[in-house]
Amino acid sequence: MKSLIIKEKIISSILDNYGNELKEQTISVNNPLRYENVDFYQSDWNLLGIRVKKISENKIYEFPLFSLKNRNKAWITWIGDGDKKYSLIFEQLQNSFLLYDQNGKFISLNTLGDCIENEYQIIDILPSTGLLIKYDPSIPIIYFGFGILMITASFSYLPYTQIWIFSKRENSWVGGLTNRGKIQLEIEFENLIRFIEKKIIKNNGFNGLSTSE
């Protein structure tokens, strides 16, 4: 796998053993790259420093960036020597920055490539990011389990009714249970009891039937 950081995102490619590209995708914090049960996540991003060219010496220097506590995703650094020192503030990995003098007075809004007092040229920003790699072969099993759970949970919404009769010697008990339409069950259950009583009285001359729900 090879990656290139572009602003807050990572352009990543999956390569085989011969260097052939199998898949290419831009990864961000909420957009991982998935390939054969392996997930590649961007954990976070940050700025490490800047590259500055000192024109008089024709040399390139790197200066570290420091996070500002009171501002989210903002960094500061200082360049210069002697009486000419400058403060540079960068925000949200943009190509622009704020320039202040050594007394904290605002000078100008600049972009990368601009020269400061014909002495310093801001060339580039050095970003960094974290990459998390997760492999979990049990994910299909988990999804299958959730699917079975959803199917079985839907069965609980299907109506059902149970009625049973228990006889012992000269007594009989009739009961009923339902998960839907309990009032309707009570009405039908009462009609059933009355019907059974009439049949028993008619056939055997029995005087009553004990009932319970």
ABEGO torsion letter per residue (X at the ends): XBBBBBEABBBBBBBBAAGBBABBBBBBAABBBBBGGBBBBBABBBBABBBBBBAAAGBBBBBBBBBBAABBGBBBBBBEBEABBBBBBBBGGBABBBBBBAAGBBABBBBBGBBBGGABBBABBBBBBBBBBBBBAAAAAAAAAAAAAAAAAAAAABBBBBBBBBBBEABBBBBBBBABGAAAAAAAAAAAAAAAAAAAAAAAGBABBBBBX
